[in-house]
Amino acid sequence: MRLTTLTSILATSAITTTSAAPSMGFIGCSMAENIAQGYVAVQGSRMWGPYGTSGMVVQSWTNTNSASWRLFDQQVAKYGKPSAVWVQICIFTQGATYDEVKQLVANARQHAAGNATIYITGQPLYEAGQTCQLAGPGGPESTDALAKRAAEDKALNVVYPGSFLLKKGEVQDGCHANTAGQQALGKQAIAFWG
């Protein structure tokens, strides 16, 4: 009888250790995936992990009914509407316009919880002498400039936390982060938003 009672008491007072669902979504391309991979690797827990956004540059996110947003909404179904969204301005050599960036922000608001905080950055920058051939000469810098411009635009109400940086030895193919680079980017992401 005592054993049964003790077992019952232990069963009803057991503490479960489940972590809260990530509350921060993101949009971007493979560069955002690199950051998400690193964020998860260094134990970041606020932001979603990678979910297959490779190749999804700005123009992939300007139509709120695009395949990119359908993929985002699958994450929403899994975790709930995010209370924050990180918008990464990601380009190929054709670049992006400021109007397209404003559309990204509007679409992020539409797919997030009401009053969600929107963070905005460009693609990671590189140490001198290196750039991403997919974005073209000066491409990463132009995305960073667009992010800063958006943050200065009071009508958009977005937060620019700073720029990501990849150092020599942290890049595997001229653009994307290697494992060490992913972890470095993940640590930067934790510094930006926890």
Secondary structure, DSSP 8 states (H G I E B T S, - for coil): -HHHHHHHHHHHT----------EEEE-SHHHHHHHHHHHHTT--SB----S-TT--HHHHSSTTSHHHHHHHHHHHHH-S-SEEEEEE---TT---HHHHHHHHHHHHHHS-TT-EEEEEES-EE-TT---TTT-TTHHHHHHHHHHHHHH-TTT--B-----EE-TTSBSSSSSB-HHHHHHHHHHHHHHH-
